[in-house]
Amino acid sequence: MAQWMFPKRLAAKKRRWFASIFGKNTWRFGPKVCASTFEDRTSVEPYQILWASEHSAVVLFKHKEADSCHHLFFDGDHFFLVDGRAGNLEYFKRMPSNRSLNRTRASEARAG
């Protein structure tokens, strides 16, 4: 949030509200759908990768209301996208998949 651009007249209370919502949005990508969860609301929608390289991907999300397209940029265990009219960046941290967690636990059990 330190790099976010806010209108000069934005009240301190509104900035605190923005700060309170960060870190609550998760995206889980499956082979054909993305599950997006924010607080207690989850939406599951299909997506299509339009273009990808090792550094970024252009992804089309097929929402019920209207489709949207995001350019995701990869940076180590993070990805980010440009969000909003001000061009702010929203960062996401890569988490291990359940499959990789289960493999780690199984190998630890065998070693123990």
JOFEN-V80758 format. One record per pair of residues at least 4 apart in sequence whose ideal C-beta (glycine too) atoms are under 8 Angstrom apart, sorted by the first residue. I is the first residue (numbers start at 1). J is the second residue. Records with the same first field share a line. If there is no record, write none. Layout:
I=J + J
This chain:
1=18 + 19 + 22
3=88 + 89
4=18 + 86 + 88 + 89
5=86 + 87 + 88
6=10 + 15 + 18 + 86
10=14 + 15
11=15
12=16
13=17
14=18
15=19
16=20
17=21
18=22
21=25 + 38
24=38 + 39
25=36 + 37 + 38 + 90 + 92
26=36 + 37 + 38 + 92 + 95
27=34 + 35 + 36 + 92
28=34 + 35 + 36 + 37
29=34 + 47
30=34 + 35
32=46 + 47
33=44 + 45 + 46 + 47
34=44 + 45 + 46 + 47 + 61
35=42 + 43 + 44
36=42 + 43 + 44 + 45
37=41 + 42
45=61 + 62 + 63 + 64
46=61 + 62
47=59 + 60 + 61 + 62
48=59 + 60 + 62
49=57 + 58 + 59 + 60
50=58 + 59 + 60 + 69
51=57 + 58
52=56 + 57 + 58
53=57
54=74
55=73 + 74
56=71 + 72 + 73 + 74
57=71 + 72 + 74
58=69 + 70 + 71 + 72
59=69 + 70 + 71 + 72
60=67 + 68 + 69
61=67 + 68 + 69 + 70
62=67
63=67 + 68
70=81
71=81 + 82
72=79 + 80 + 81
73=79 + 80 + 81
74=78 + 79
75=79 + 80
77=93 + 94
78=91 + 92 + 93 + 94
79=91 + 92 + 94
80=89 + 90 + 91 + 92
81=89 + 90
82=87 + 88 + 89 + 90
83=88 + 89 + 90
84=88
96=100 + 101 + 104
97=101
98=102
99=103
100=104
101=105
102=106
103=107
104=108
105=109
106=110
107=111
108=112
